[in-house]
């Protein structure tokens, strides 16, 4: 969590969830709020504005109201998602430039999808931190969008800003505002009036008054949550507050007064902070992680007492920003520190991958020295990393140009890069730059003194052991009992019924059961990943579809039945054609739309209509839904891979790791 009073813990370029599909917004999107992404993920664009239409926000943006009697006052002057009388209100104090605020966004989407707008109301408050130079202008721009077009437009702008955090700037703000439906001239005029600036300052004053001095910070009916906490932390508090709220409503408290009453009660009973308490997420720099050096590029002596291992990305601006700090470390500590590079090209940095291949080809041609020379040149060239720029780097380094071009074109070092990325996932290095100093974690473009403190402690630790462990063995000794990859979650899923749609090999040793919903945007998003799995694993896997239409996706049940009827009439091939059409037109899943798709793929329309009229496939759809619920699946998409559980639209690498593990175990 970024902290105003400790401006050293900011600026990690964190991985958003994978890109979503290009679905338009319509009334049918009301149900999207129930879908969620789980895990961390720092999953990196999430297009969550599709969850924030219709039932999500209109009730709160349709007139003047206020809860100013609360110790954390909110009103119709704030961007809101959810119903006015929702029993739980989550006030978010956030900063558009804060990487930890970006990191928590998928978790907030999971909160929305799990509880819906009837149970949870989200209220946005601006808290642009002083050391984030672009945060206040971004907050003012977002507030202007809200002032001109309301909450729906605000959330569109909000999502775009977090998805493109590295592009924050005046030109981007105007472009994003127009994309959210705001007139460009009105945006400029209102921004110049400084009315939005006044509201941002008022929000910040409220934040400081209630002790939300860092971001992200939350007050759940007045109960404090600090930092980019996991979903489970929110769920624990929300469930408790829902129970208390229902009791108050039953006792006669009006629904629209619940927030004021609950926040007063919770704020008053909050335990006092100790003098040495810091606001927000505590950065753990003590835990030692087991992060092997392996065969990665090294700079410095192998027997250095301190190893600084970095997961980095040549296109990441924060990785470039921290390079002078790395240089200062080398100059200050000399032979006492060695640097180790691990590649972690983020999915939204397409030029990071060819740059990584070029650097590794430089190493192949000229050793570690060649790698670090390429490393320096690539960061000098950033953001210019197109083919011509990379070829110039190769020429400047006097590399064999044809070999360098081939390495980039054919992804010669994919195996090595994938191994680095799997290791990053193992140790939860979910963004770049991400450092481990003798196994101790530091996240983001941290200043020199943050590194210095840990390095000095590690040097003293080495000196105090007085040669009991040889210098060349010291790093392995330090990390041998370190924290490794957590065991993946498992669920005991029963086999799918024989009549369910599937693809791959019927007798494959690895079976992937996919619980999904045709109206869920995250289910649509993960389809590309599923296709990548199908392409790369072929007959090694069997992918089985399980229907789980979520309660607030009004059109999802009939869509599921339509797919089943397609399969009944013309087999699996027809099912997957219908499946593709429904995901490609996710905003159009009404009865007449389904009939149009059925006609397009050549189904017998009389039989199709009769099947939908008679709900002949409802029992099969309900059975799939119940099978998922019985093993603890409450949202979509969800996957069980030979017992290993994947929740949400996770990136391909997450699936690959579990599939490879399942394949190894199945031999």
C-alpha positions in Angstrom: 0.0 0.0 0.0 1.3 3.4 -0.9 1.7 5.7 2.1 1.8 9.5 2.2 4.1 9.6 5.1 6.4 6.9 3.7 6.7 7.6 0.0 9.2 4.8 -0.5 6.6 2.1 -1.0 5.1 3.0 -4.3 5.7 2.5 -8.0 5.4 -1.2 -8.8 4.2 -1.8 -12.3 1.7 -4.5 -11.4 0.2 -7.1 -13.6 -3.5 -6.4 -14.4 -5.8 -9.2 -15.2 -5.9 -10.4 -18.9 -7.6 -8.2 -21.5 -11.3 -8.7 -21.9 -13.3 -9.0 -25.1 -14.8 -6.0 -26.9 -18.4 -6.4 -25.7 -20.7 -3.4 -25.9 -22.8 -2.2 -22.9 -26.5 -2.8 -22.8 -29.3 -3.4 -20.3 -28.5 -7.1 -20.4 -25.2 -6.4 -18.7 -27.1 -6.1 -15.3 -26.1 -9.6 -14.5 -22.4 -9.1 -15.1 -22.0 -7.9 -11.5 -22.1 -11.5 -10.3 -19.1 -12.8 -12.2 -15.8 -12.5 -10.5 -12.1 -12.9 -10.8 -10.5 -14.7 -8.0 -6.9 -15.0 -6.9 -4.7 -12.4 -7.3 -4.1 -11.4 -9.4 -2.9 -9.2 -10.1 -4.7 -10.1 -13.2 -3.8 -7.4 -14.7 -7.1 -4.9 -18.0 -10.3 -6.2 -16.5 -13.0 -4.2 -18.3 -15.0 -4.2 -15.1 -17.1 -1.2 -16.2 -19.3 -3.8 -17.8 -20.3 -4.8 -14.2 -21.3 -1.3 -13.3 -24.3 -0.5 -15.5 -28.1 -0.8 -14.9 -28.8 -2.4 -11.6 -25.3 -1.6 -10.3 -25.5 2.2 -10.2 -28.7 3.8 -11.4 -30.4 3.7 -8.1 -27.7 5.8 -6.5 -27.3 8.3 -9.3 -30.9 9.2 -9.8 -31.3 12.0 -7.3 -29.9 14.0 -4.4 -29.3 12.2 -1.1 -26.8 12.2 1.7 -25.5 10.2 4.6 -23.7 13.2 6.1 -24.6 12.1 9.7 -22.1 9.3 9.3 -18.5 9.8 10.6 -17.5 8.9 7.1 -20.0 11.0 5.2 -21.1 10.0 1.6 -23.7 11.6 -0.7 -25.0 11.8 -4.2 -22.0 14.0 -4.9 -19.8 10.9 -4.8 -19.4 8.2 -7.5 -21.4 5.2 -6.4 -21.9 1.6 -7.4 -24.8 -0.3 -5.8 -28.2 0.5 -4.3 -28.9 3.4 -2.0 -30.3 1.1 0.7 -27.7 -1.7 0.4 -27.0 -2.9 4.0 -23.2 -2.7 3.5 -21.4 0.4 2.3 -17.7 0.3 1.3 -16.0 3.7 1.1 -12.9 3.5 -0.9 -10.1 6.1 -0.5 -7.9 5.7 -3.6 -5.3 7.2 -5.9 -5.2 6.6 -9.7 -1.4 6.5 -9.7 -1.0 4.1 -6.8 0.0 0.6 -8.0 -1.5 -0.9 -4.9 -4.9 0.7 -5.7 -4.6 -0.9 -9.1 -3.8 -4.2 -7.5 -6.9 -4.3 -5.4 -9.4 -3.5 -8.2 -9.9 -7.2 -9.2 -10.7 -7.9 -5.5 -13.3 -5.2 -5.5 -14.8 -6.6 -8.6 -15.0 -10.0 -6.9 -16.8 -8.3 -4.0 -19.3 -6.8 -6.4 -19.8 -10.1 -8.2 -20.2 -12.1 -5.0 -22.7 -9.8 -3.2 -24.3 -7.8 -6.0 -25.7 -4.2 -5.8 -28.6 -5.2 -3.4 -26.2 -6.1 -0.6 -23.1 -3.9 -1.2 -22.7 -0.2 -2.1 -19.3 1.1 -3.2 -18.5 4.8 -2.8 -15.4 6.4 -4.2 -13.4 9.0 -2.4 -10.3 10.7 -3.8 -7.1 10.5 -1.8 -4.3 11.5 -4.3 -1.0 11.1 -2.4 1.5 13.9 -2.5 4.3 11.9 -4.1 2.2 10.8 -7.0 2.5 13.7 -9.3 -0.3 12.5 -11.7 -2.8 11.4 -9.1 -4.5 14.7 -8.3 -4.9 15.7 -12.0 -6.3 12.2 -12.7 -8.7 12.5 -9.7 -9.9 15.9 -10.9 -10.5 14.6 -14.4 -12.4 11.6 -13.1 -14.5 13.9 -10.9 -15.4 16.1 -13.9 -16.6 13.0 -15.8 -18.8 12.2 -12.8 -20.1 15.7 -12.5 -21.1 15.8 -16.2 -22.3 12.2 -16.8 -22.8 10.5 -13.4 -21.5 7.3 -11.9 -21.7 5.0 -14.9 -19.4 7.3 -16.9 -17.1 7.7 -13.9 -16.6 4.0 -13.5 -15.8 3.7 -17.2 -13.2 6.4 -16.8 -11.9 4.8 -13.6 -11.5 1.4 -15.2 -9.6 2.8 -18.2 -7.3 4.9 -16.0 -6.3 1.9 -13.8 -6.0 -0.3 -16.9 -3.7 2.2 -18.5 -2.0 3.5 -15.3 1.3 4.1 -17.0 -0.3 6.5 -19.5 -1.8 9.0 -17.0 -1.7 12.5 -18.5 -3.9 15.4 -19.8 -4.3 14.0 -23.3 -5.3 10.6 -22.0 -7.8 12.1 -19.5 -9.7 13.9 -22.3 -9.6 10.8 -24.5 -10.9 8.6 -21.7 -13.6 11.1 -20.8 -14.9 11.2 -24.4 -14.9 7.4 -24.5 -17.0 7.5 -21.3 -19.6 9.7 -23.1 -18.5 13.2 -22.1 -18.4 16.1 -24.5 -14.8 17.2 -25.0 -15.6 20.9 -24.8 -17.7 20.4 -21.7 -14.9 18.4 -20.1 -12.3 21.1 -20.8 -14.6 23.9 -19.5 -15.6 22.1 -16.3 -12.0 21.0 -15.6 -10.8 24.6 -15.9 -13.6 25.8 -13.5 -11.7 24.0 -10.6 -15.0 22.7 -9.2 -13.7 19.2 -9.4 -10.5 20.2 -7.7 -12.5 21.5 -4.7 -14.3 18.1 -4.4 -11.0 16.2 -4.6 -9.7 18.4 -1.7 -12.8 17.8 0.3 -12.5 14.0 -0.2 -8.8 14.1 0.9 -9.8 16.1 4.0 -12.3 13.4 4.9 -9.7 10.7 4.3 -7.2 12.4 6.6 -9.9 13.1 9.3 -10.8 9.4 9.5 -7.1 8.3 9.4 -7.0 7.0 5.8 -3.6 8.5 5.2 -2.5 5.9 2.6 -4.0 4.2 -0.3 -5.9 2.1 -0.9 -7.9 2.4 2.3 -11.5 1.2 3.0 -14.2 1.7 5.5 -16.8 -1.1 5.5 -19.8 0.3 7.3 -17.0 2.2 9.2 -14.8 -0.8 9.8 -11.3 -0.2 8.6 -9.4 -2.2 5.9 -6.0 -0.9 5.0 -4.1 -1.9 1.9 -4.6 -4.2 -1.1 -6.1 -7.0 1.0 -7.3 -10.3 -0.4 -11.0 -11.0 -1.0 -11.2 -13.2 2.1 -10.4 -10.2 4.3 -13.3 -8.2 2.7 -15.6 -11.2 2.9 -15.0 -11.8 6.6 -16.1 -8.2 7.4 -18.9 -7.9 4.9 -20.5 -11.2 6.1 -20.4 -9.9 9.6 -21.8 -6.5 8.7 -24.6 -8.1 6.6 -25.7 -10.1 9.7 -25.7 -7.1 11.9 -27.5 -5.0 9.4 -30.3 -7.5 8.9 -30.8 -7.6 12.6 -31.1 -3.8 12.8 -33.6 -3.8 9.8 -35.6 -6.5 11.5 -35.7 -4.3 14.7 -37.1 -1.4 12.7 -34.1 0.6 11.4 -35.0 2.0 7.9 -32.9 0.5 5.2 -31.7 3.9 4.0 -30.4 4.7 7.5 -28.5 1.5 8.0 -25.1 2.9 6.8 -25.3 5.9 9.1 -26.2 3.8 12.2 -23.7 1.0 11.4 -20.8 3.4 10.6 -21.4 5.4 13.8 -21.4 2.3 15.9 -18.4 0.7 14.2 -16.4 4.0 14.1 -17.0 4.6 17.8 -16.0 1.1 18.8 -12.9 0.9 16.6 -9.8 0.1 18.7 -7.5 3.1 19.1 -4.3 3.1 17.0 -1.0 2.7 18.8 1.4 5.5 18.3 3.7 3.4 16.2 0.9 2.0 14.1 1.3 2.8 10.4 -1.7 3.4 8.2 -2.2 0.7 5.7 -0.5 -2.4 4.5 2.6 -3.5 6.4 5.4 -4.4 4.0 6.9 -7.8 4.9 10.7 -7.6 4.4 11.5 -10.2 7.0 10.1 -13.4 5.4 12.8 -15.3 3.4 11.5 -16.8 0.1 13.2 -19.7 -1.6 14.1 -18.1 -4.9 16.8 -20.1 -6.7 19.4 -18.4 -8.9 19.4 -21.3 -11.3 21.1 -20.5 -14.6 20.0 -16.9 -14.8 22.3 -14.0 -15.8 24.5 -12.8 -13.0 26.5 -9.6 -12.4 29.0 -9.7 -9.6 30.9 -12.4 -7.8 29.3 -15.8 -7.1 30.5 -15.7 -3.5 29.0 -12.3 -2.7 27.3 -12.4 0.7 24.2 -10.6 -0.7 22.2 -11.6 -3.7 19.8 -9.1 -5.2 17.5 -11.0 -7.5 15.1 -9.0 -9.6 12.0 -10.0 -11.7 11.9 -7.4 -14.3 10.5 -6.3 -17.7 12.4 -4.3 -20.3 9.2 -2.3 -21.3 8.2 -1.5 -17.7 8.8 2.2 -16.9 9.2 1.4 -13.2 11.9 -1.1 -14.0 13.7 1.6 -15.9 13.2 4.0 -13.1 14.9 1.8 -10.5 18.0 1.2 -12.6 19.9 4.2 -11.1 19.3 2.7 -7.7 20.7 -0.6 -8.8 23.8 1.2 -10.1 24.2 2.9 -6.7 24.0 -0.4 -4.9 26.8 -1.8 -7.1 28.9 1.3 -6.6 28.3 1.3 -2.8 28.8 -2.4 -2.1 31.1 -3.7 -4.9 31.9 -7.4 -4.5 29.6 -7.8 -1.5 26.5 -7.8 -3.8 25.7 -9.8 -6.9 22.7 -9.1 -9.2 20.6 -11.8 -10.7 18.1 -11.2 -13.5 14.8 -13.0 -13.9 12.5 -12.2 -16.9 8.9 -11.3 -16.1 7.5 -9.7 -19.3 4.0 -8.5 -18.3 1.1 -9.3 -20.7 0.3 -5.7 -21.4 3.9 -5.0 -22.4 4.1 -6.7 -25.8 7.6 -5.5 -26.6 9.1 -6.9 -23.4 9.1 -10.4 -24.9 11.3 -9.7 -28.0 13.5 -7.5 -25.8 14.0 -10.4 -23.4 14.9 -12.8 -26.2 17.4 -10.3 -27.6 19.1 -9.9 -24.2 19.3 -13.7 -23.8 20.7 -14.0 -27.3 23.3 -11.4 -26.4 24.2 -13.6 -23.4 24.4 -16.7 -25.7 26.9 -14.8 -28.0 28.9 -12.9 -25.4 28.2 -14.4 -22.0 26.8 -12.7 -18.9 28.8 -9.6 -19.8 26.9 -9.4 -23.1 23.6 -9.8 -21.4 24.2 -6.9 -19.0 25.4 -4.7 -21.9 22.2 -5.5 -23.7 20.2 -4.9 -20.5 21.7 -1.4 -20.3 21.1 -0.6 -23.9 17.5 -1.9 -23.8 16.6 0.3 -20.9 18.3 3.3 -22.6 16.2 2.6 -25.7 12.9 2.3 -23.7 10.1 3.1 -24.7 11.5 2.6 -28.2 11.5 -1.2 -28.4 10.1 -1.9 -31.9 11.9 -4.3 -34.2 14.0 -1.6 -35.7 15.0 -0.3 -32.3 15.9 -3.8 -31.1 17.9 -4.4 -34.2 19.9 -1.2 -33.6 20.6 -2.4 -30.1 21.9 -5.7 -31.6 24.1 -3.8 -34.1 25.5 -1.5 -31.4 26.4 -4.5 -29.4 28.1 -6.1 -32.5 25.9 -9.2 -32.2 25.3 -11.5 -35.1 22.2 -9.7 -36.4 20.7 -12.6 -38.2 20.9 -14.8 -35.1 19.4 -12.0 -33.0 16.6 -11.5 -35.4 15.9 -15.3 -35.5 15.9 -15.4 -31.6 13.3 -12.7 -31.5 11.1 -14.0 -34.3 11.1 -17.6 -33.2 11.1 -16.9 -29.5 14.3 -19.0 -29.1 14.4 -18.6 -25.3 10.7 -19.1 -24.5 11.4 -22.1 -22.3 13.8 -20.1 -20.1 11.4 -17.1 -19.9 8.5 -19.3 -19.1 10.5 -20.9 -16.3 11.2 -17.4 -14.8 7.6 -16.5 -15.0 6.5 -19.8 -13.3 9.0 -19.0 -10.5 7.6 -15.5 -10.2 4.1 -17.0 -9.7 5.5 -19.5 -7.2 6.8 -16.6 -5.0 3.9 -14.3 -5.7 6.1 -11.8 -7.6 3.0 -10.4 -9.2 4.4 -7.2 -10.7 7.6 -5.6 -11.8 10.1 -4.7 -10.6 10.1 -7.2 -7.8 13.2 -7.8 -5.7 14.4 -10.5 -3.4 17.4 -9.5 -1.3 18.8 -12.8 0.1 15.3 -14.0 -0.3 13.7 -10.9 1.4 11.0 -9.2 -0.7 11.0 -5.6 -1.9 8.3 -4.5 -4.3 8.5 -1.7 -6.8 10.9 1.0 -7.7 12.1 1.5 -4.2 14.7 4.1 -3.2 18.3 3.2 -2.2 17.8 3.5 1.5 15.2 0.7 1.5 17.7 -1.6 -0.2 20.5 -0.4 2.0 18.8 -1.3 5.3 18.3 -4.9 4.2 21.7 -5.3 2.5 23.4 -4.0 5.7 21.5 -6.4 7.8 22.3 -9.3 5.5 26.1 -8.4 5.4 26.1 -8.4 9.2 24.4 -11.7 9.3 27.0 -13.2 7.1 29.9 -11.7 9.1 28.4 -12.8 12.4 28.4 -16.5 11.3 32.2 -16.2 11.1 32.9 -18.5 8.2 30.8 -21.5 9.4 29.3 -21.5 6.0 31.5 -20.7 3.0 30.7 -17.6 1.1 30.0 -19.5 -2.1 27.4 -21.5 -0.3 25.9 -18.7 1.7 22.9 -17.8 -0.5 21.8 -21.4 -0.8 22.1 -21.7 3.0 20.0 -18.6 3.5 17.1 -19.7 1.3 17.1 -23.5 1.8 14.3 -23.3 4.4 12.7 -20.3 2.7 9.1 -19.9 1.8 8.3 -21.7 -1.5 5.3 -22.0 -3.8 2.0 -22.6 -1.9 0.2 -25.8 -2.6 -2.5 -25.2 -5.2 -6.1 -25.3 -4.0 -8.0 -28.5 -4.7 -11.6 -29.5 -5.1 -13.1 -32.9 -5.3 -15.2 -32.5 -8.4 -17.3 -35.5 -9.5 -17.0 -36.5 -13.2 -19.2 -34.6 -15.6 -22.3 -36.4 -17.0 -21.5 -38.2 -20.2 -23.8 -35.9 -22.2 -21.9 -32.7 -21.4 -20.1 -30.9 -24.2 -16.4 -31.5 -24.4 -13.4 -31.0 -26.7 -9.9 -32.4 -26.8 -9.4 -36.2 -26.4 -12.1 -38.3 -24.9 -9.7 -40.5 -22.9 -7.2 -37.8 -22.0 -5.4 -38.3 -18.6 -6.1 -34.7 -17.7 -9.7 -33.5 -17.5 -10.5 -29.8 -17.2 -14.0 -29.1 -16.0 -15.1 -25.6 -16.8 -18.1 -24.1 -14.9 -19.2 -21.1 -16.9 -22.0 -18.7 -17.8 -22.8 -17.2 -21.2 -23.6 -13.8 -19.8 -20.6 -13.5 -17.6 -17.9 -11.1 -19.0 -15.1 -12.9 -17.2 -16.2 -16.2 -18.8 -16.0 -14.5 -22.2 -12.6 -13.2 -21.3 -11.1 -16.6 -20.4 -12.3 -18.2 -23.6 -9.1 -17.1 -25.3 -7.0 -18.8 -22.6 -9.0 -22.0 -22.9 -8.4 -22.0 -26.7 -4.7 -21.5 -26.0 -4.8 -24.5 -23.7 -6.6 -26.5 -26.4 -4.0 -25.5 -29.0 -0.9 -26.2 -26.9 -2.1 -29.5 -25.2 -4.2 -31.0 -27.9 -5.1 -34.6 -27.1 -3.4 -34.5 -23.7 -6.4 -32.8 -22.2 -10.2 -33.1 -22.3 -12.1 -29.8 -21.6 -15.6 -30.4 -20.4 -18.2 -27.6 -20.2 -20.4 -27.3 -17.1 -23.2 -24.8 -17.0 -23.5 -22.4 -14.0 -25.8 -19.5 -14.9 -25.6 -17.1 -12.0 -28.8 -15.9 -10.4 -28.6 -12.3 -11.6 -27.8 -13.1 -15.2 -31.3 -13.2 -16.4 -30.6 -14.4 -19.9 -27.9 -17.0 -18.9 -30.2 -20.0 -18.1 -32.0 -20.0 -21.4 -28.7 -19.5 -23.2 -27.3 -22.6 -21.5 -30.4 -24.5 -22.6 -30.0 -23.2 -26.2 -26.5 -24.6 -26.3 -27.7 -28.0 -25.0 -30.4 -28.1 -27.7 -27.9 -27.4 -30.4 -25.9 -30.3 -29.2 -28.9 -32.6 -29.0 -29.8 -31.8 -32.6 -26.4 -31.8 -34.3 -23.8 -32.9 -31.8 -20.7 -31.3 -30.3 -19.7 -29.4 -33.4 -23.1 -27.6 -33.4 -22.8 -27.0 -29.7 -19.4 -25.2 -30.0 -20.7 -23.1 -32.9 -23.6 -22.0 -30.8 -21.3 -21.4 -27.9 -19.0 -19.2 -30.0 -22.0 -17.2 -31.3 -23.4 -16.5 -27.8 -20.0 -15.4 -26.4 -19.4 -13.2 -29.5 -22.8 -11.5 -28.9 -22.9 -11.6 -25.2 -25.0 -8.5 -24.9 -27.7 -10.1 -27.1 -28.9 -13.2 -25.4 -32.7 -12.7 -25.4 -35.0 -15.4 -26.8 -35.2 -13.8 -30.2 -31.4 -13.5 -30.3 -31.0 -17.2 -29.5 -33.4 -18.2 -32.2 -31.3 -16.1 -34.7 -28.1 -17.9 -33.7 -29.9 -21.3 -34.0 -31.1 -20.5 -37.4 -27.6 -19.4 -38.5 -26.1 -22.7 -37.6 -28.9 -24.6 -39.3 -30.9 -26.1 -36.4 -34.5 -27.3 -36.8 -36.3 -24.2 -35.6 -39.5 -26.0 -34.6 -37.6 -28.4 -32.4 -35.5 -25.6 -31.0 -38.4 -23.4 -30.1 -40.2 -26.4 -28.5 -37.2 -27.2 -26.5 -36.9 -23.7 -25.1 -40.6 -23.4 -24.5 -40.7 -26.7 -22.7 -37.4 -26.1 -20.8 -36.4 -29.6 -21.7 -32.7 -29.0 -20.8 -33.3 -27.1 -17.6 -32.7 -30.2 -15.4 -29.3 -30.8 -17.0 -28.3 -27.2 -16.6 -29.5 -27.2 -13.0 -27.6 -30.4 -12.2 -24.3 -28.8 -13.5 -25.0 -25.7 -11.4 -25.6 -27.8 -8.3 -22.5 -29.9 -8.8 -20.4 -26.7 -8.8 -22.2 -25.3 -5.7 -21.8 -28.6 -3.9 -18.0 -28.4 -4.1 -17.9 -24.7 -3.1 -17.9 -22.9 -6.5 -20.0 -19.8 -6.3 -18.8 -17.7 -9.2 -17.7 -18.0 -12.8 -15.5 -18.9 -14.5 -14.2 -21.8 -12.4 -12.1 -24.8 -13.4 -11.1 -28.1 -11.8 -8.1 -29.6 -13.5 -7.7 -33.2 -12.2 -8.7 -31.8 -8.8 -6.7 -28.6 -9.0 -8.9 -25.5 -8.7 -8.6 -22.3 -10.7 -11.0 -19.5 -9.9 -11.6 -16.6 -12.3 -10.2 -15.5 -15.7 -6.6 -16.4 -14.8 -3.7 -16.0 -17.3 -2.5 -19.0 -19.3 0.6 -19.5 -17.2 -1.6 -20.4 -14.2 -3.4 -23.1 -16.2 -0.1 -24.3 -17.7 1.5 -24.9 -14.3 -1.4 -27.0 -13.1 -1.9 -28.9 -16.3 1.8 -29.8 -16.4 1.6 -30.9 -12.8 -1.5 -33.0 -13.5 0.1 -34.6 -16.5 3.2 -35.5 -14.5 1.1 -37.0 -11.8 -1.0 -38.9 -14.3 1.9 -40.9 -15.8 
